Structure formats: C-alpha cells, structure tokens
Amino acid sequence: MRRAFLAFLLLLSPLLAEAAPKKPPPTTEQRLNQLFGDLAKAEDEEDANAIEGRIQAIFLQSGSPTIDLLMGRAEVALKVQNVDAARKLIDAVTRIAPKYAEGWHRLAALQAQAKDDRGAMISLQKTITLNPRHFTAYAELASFLEDYGDKPGALKLYRKALALDPKMEEIQHSVRALTREVEGEGI
C-alpha cells in the first residue's frame, strides 16, 4: 500500500508543480534596483566593474530587434573604424527610437570624438533625461562642464554619478579636487 501511495505521489508531483503558482521573473526595474544596491555595497573597484557591466548590459536592451540590429552594426562599424557608417546607424537609432537613452549616449560618444562638444553635451543631457540612473553619462557631462569652466555644475553632476556608483575612483578624485576649488577647504 505504501509503495502504491509513493508511486501515486511521484506521478502526481509534476502536475502539482505545474499547478503551483510560479514566481514571475523580476522586472528590469527590479533587476536594476538589485544591481544598484549591490553596486553601493561593492567592496572594491573590481567588484564594482562587474556590476557596472551588468547594469550597462541592461541599459543596452532596447526591446526592439531593429534597434538592437542597428546598434550591433554600429559597433561593428566602429571596430573597423568606419565612423561615418557608425554615425549614420546611430542617427537612425535616435530617429527611430528617440526615447532609447543608450542611442543618445552612443551618439554623444561619436559627437565627442568628432570634436562636436555642444552636440555631445546635448546628447548626454538627453541620455540623463531618459535614464536618470546613467552614471556614465553624468560623469561624461560633468567632464565637459569642468572643461568649459562650469565647476559648480560639474561638481553637482560628478556627485550624482558617485551617488549612483560610489566606486568610480577617477570621479572620486575629481569630486575632492572640485570640492576644494568650489566650496573651499573645510575647517
């Protein structure tokens, strides 16, 4: 009798597993919240870099096969140093998906490379507007502001970048230097 009951349970267990409510996978926002929490607790820069990479991978997800294809082709074009083709592809991305922050971030990089600082700063601002957690864009825009003499503005943006990613060592140095310059020495 006992064997029959165990056999019955073994047969029934797959059905029970299917009937049991499954926990839905975490949303993108939940994954980002977890990763940013992990980033805040990272013990060193190496750990932080791994988490940053996972965050950047999520930032790259467009949700559109067309945009993903264009972004991939732009990357290939850049690898073979065909900047004109990459620029055309990224321009297409920002036209087709104007709310895709990473398209604007990539455009800013191409504009900066072409010495179009004004365009790069506008694209970085657009990136931050669309993705207020884009710590890299904050740091890059802060660097432009610092170069153009807006040290209080740069300090503010560097601090925002550090609030999101406290392990950005180069940014920590910039914040310390600008704090002394903008706010003076503390007592």
N, C-alpha and C positions, 0 to 999 in steps of 0.2 A: 504494500500500500504506500509505504514511504517513497519507494522508487517511482511509483506512478505519479505521486504528487510532485516530486522533484523534476521529473520529465515534463510534466504539465507546466511547471514554472519556467523551465528552460525554453519551452516552446512559446510561452506567453510573454517572456521578457522583452523580445524585440517589439512586440505590439505595444507593451506598456511604455517602452522608451519613446516610441513614436507618438503616443498619446500624451505623454508628459509635456507640459509647456516648455519650449526651448527659450533660453535667454537670447534676445536679439543681439546681433553683433554691435559693438559700440559705434556710435556715430563718429563722423570726422571730428566734430567739435569735442566729443568726449575723449577721443584719442589725443587731440591736441592739448586739451586740459591736462591729461595724464602726462604727456611728454613735457609740457612746460613746468609742471610740478616736479618731474624728475630732473629737469634742467636746473631748476632752482636749488635742488639738493645735490647736484653733481659734486663729487669730491675733488675733481681736478679737471684740467682743460681737456685731457684725453677723453674722459667720460663725457664731458660736455660736447665735444666734437661729434661723438657717435650719436648723441641725442639730437644735436643740431641737424645732422644728416637725415635723420628720420623725419624731423619737422619739415625740412626743405623738401623731402620727397612728397609729403602731404601737400605742401604749398604748390608743387608742380602739377598735382592732379587737377585737371581741368573739368573732367566729367564729359568731355566731348572727344570722340575719336578723331575728328577733323583737326581740332586744336592740338591734340597730342601728336598727330602726324606732322603738322606744321612745325611744332616746337622741336620734334625729333630731327626733322630735316634741317632746321636752322642750326641745331647743334652740330650736325654732320658738316654743314657748310662752314661753320666756324673752325672745326677741326682741320679742314683742308684750306683754311684761310681765305675762303670766299665770302668776305664780309658783305659785299653788295647783295649776294643771294640771301645771306642770313638776314640782312636788314629788310629785304622785301618780304621774306617769310614772317618775320616778327611784326612788321607793319600790317600784314594780312591778319595776324593773330589779334592785334589790338583793334582792327576794324571789325572783325567777325565776332570777337568776344571782348567788348570793351570793359566788362566787369571782371575779367580774369586778371588778377593782380600780378601774377608771375609774368604775363606777357608784357606788362608795363615795366616790370623790373628788368627783364631782358632787353627791352628797348632802351632803358636808361643806360645799361652797360654799353650797348652799341653807340649810343649818343656820346657817352663819356669818352669812349675810345676814339670817336671822330672829333673830339675837342668841342662838341656842342654842349657846353656846360649848362646853358639855360634850358635846353631841351631835356637834358638828363635830370636836372633838378625838378622840372615839371613832371616828368615820368616817375621819378621817385616819390614825389608828393602824391601822385595818383595811386601808386603802389600802396602807400601807407593809408590813404583814404579807403581803399578797397580791402586792405588787410592790415588792420591796426596792430597786429602781432608780428609784423615783418621786421624783426630786429636788424637784419642786414640792411634793409632799405633805410631805416632810421640812422644807422651808423654812416652809411654812404652819403646821405643827405647832410648829416652833421659835418662830415668832412668837407663837403662843398661850401657850406656856410662858414666854416672856420677859414677855409682858403680865401673867401671873399670878405673876411673881416667881421662877420656877424658872430662874434664869440659867445655872447649870451644865448643866441639861438642855437648855436652848435652845442653848447653845454646842455641845454634843455633836451635836445634830441639824443645826444650821447647818453644822457641819464635814462631816457625812455628805452634805448637799446639795452642798457645794462639792467633795467628793471625786468626786461623780458629774458635776457640771457646774461646772468651775473658773471659768467666765466670768460667773457670776451676780454682777454688780457690787454690787448692793444687799446681797447676802448677805456679800460680802467686807467691806463696811463694818461690818456687824453683828458679824461674827466678830472683827474688830480691836477694836471697842469692848468687846464682851463679854470678850474675852481679857484686856484690861487690867483690867476690873472683877472678873472671876472669878479670874484667875491672877496679877494684879498686873503691874507693869512689869518687863521683863527687864533684866538688868544689861548 
